[in-house]
Amino acid sequence: MLAVAVSGVLLAAMPAFAHHSFAAEYDANKPITLKGTVAKVEFLNPHVWIYIDAKNDAGQVTRWQCEGGAPNSLRRQGWTQNSLKVGDSVMIEGFLAKDATNTCNSRSIKLPDGRRVFAGSAEDGGPNAKGAKPE
């Protein structure tokens, strides 16, 4: 019975561990800079998602989904639910997803007022995660 209980706890913890692995989902060797317009912001656990419309190399507008840090982590960096609004022009720097979708892990965002703020999670293991601070 104890073995079943321990197995259950370990299995339940696996998705949480995998969820926080930058290397499992994103490529640290493929940085990206996106300039676009905020289409949607989900300031929800476990991670904030920012959706932007950006022009690709052919000039077509494409929707990108950019994963940020946990809301609590971003609040400690000075973010609020109103930091980004639909229609804001932003520049997001991050790293491409390994699955070739229009997805990236956000590291920093240049806001409409010119401030550049840290958007990632110091706990996700991604590049520049430890000690990163907003400008």
FENJO-V29035 format. One record per pair of residues at least 24 apart in sequence whose ideal C-beta (glycine too) atoms are under 10 Angstrom apart, sorted by sequence separation. I is the first residue (numbers start at 1). GAP is how many residues later the second one is. If there is no record, write none. Layout:
I|GAP  I|GAP
//
This chain:
37|24  39|24  46|24  47|24  66|24  68|24  88|24  108|24  36|25  39|25  40|25  43|25  45|25  46|25  48|25  84|25  87|25  88|25  91|25  94|25  95|25  107|25  109|25  110|25  20|26  36|26  39|26  42|26  44|26  45|26  46|26  47|26  48|26  66|26  68|26  83|26  93|26  94|26  108|26  19|27  20|27  36|27  41|27  44|27  45|27  47|27  66|27  67|27  84|27  85|27  92|27  93|27  108|27  19|28  34|28  36|28  38|28  43|28  64|28  66|28  67|28  83|28  84|28  42|29  90|29  16|30  34|30  36|30  64|30  67|30  79|30  43|31  48|31  95|31  32|32  34|32  43|32  52|32  65|32  83|32  94|32  95|32  48|33  50|33  84|33  94|33  95|33  32|34  50|34  83|34  48|35  51|35  84|35  93|35  43|36  48|36  52|36  54|36  65|36  66|36  67|36  69|36  83|36  43|37  44|37  52|37  54|37  64|37  65|37  66|37  67|37  68|37  69|37  78|37  43|38  50|38  52|38  54|38  64|38  65|38  66|38  67|38  68|38  69|38  79|38  43|39  52|39  63|39  64|39  65|39  66|39  67|39  68|39  78|39  79|39  41|40  43|40  50|40  52|40  62|40  64|40  66|40  77|40  78|40  79|40  26|41  41|41  43|41  66|41  68|41  77|41  25|42  41|42  50|42  77|42  41|43  66|43  74|43  77|43  40|44  41|44  74|44  22|45  41|45  73|45  74|45  77|45  38|46  40|46  56|46  73|46  74|46  76|46  38|47  39|47  41|47  73|47  74|47  38|48  39|48  54|48  73|48  37|49  38|49  39|49  69|49  72|49  73|49  20|50  37|50  38|50  52|50  68|50  69|50  70|50  73|50  37|51  38|51  51|51  68|51  69|51  70|51  73|51  36|52  37|52  38|52  52|52  67|52  68|52  69|52  70|52  36|53  37|53  66|53  67|53  68|53  69|53  70|53  35|54  36|54  38|54  49|54  50|54  67|54  69|54  70|54  35|55  36|55  69|55  77|55  79|55  34|56  35|56  36|56  50|56  77|56  78|56  34|57  35|57  49|57  52|57  67|57  69|57  77|57  33|58  34|58  47|58  48|58  33|59  34|59  47|59  50|59  32|60  33|60  34|60  69|60  74|60  32|61  33|61  31|62  32|62  31|63  32|63  69|63  30|64  31|64  32|64  30|65  31|65  32|65  29|66  30|66  28|67  29|67  30|67  26|68  27|68  28|68  30|68  34|68  26|69  27|69  50|69  25|70  26|70  27|70  34|70  26|71  27|71  33|71  38|71  48|71  25|72  26|72  27|72  32|72  34|72  22|73  25|73  26|73  27|73  31|73  32|73  47|73  48|73  24|74  25|74  30|74  32|74  38|74  47|74  23|75  32|75  33|75  34|75  35|75  46|75  31|76  26|77  27|77  28|77  33|77  47|77  25|78  26|78  27|78  26|79  25|80  22|83  31|96  28|97  22|98  26|98  28|98  29|98  22|99  25|99  26|99  28|99  26|100  28|100  20|101  22|101  23|101  24|101  25|101  26|101  22|102  23|102  20|103  21|103  22|103  23|103  20|104  21|104  22|104  19|105  20|105  21|105  22|105  22|107
//
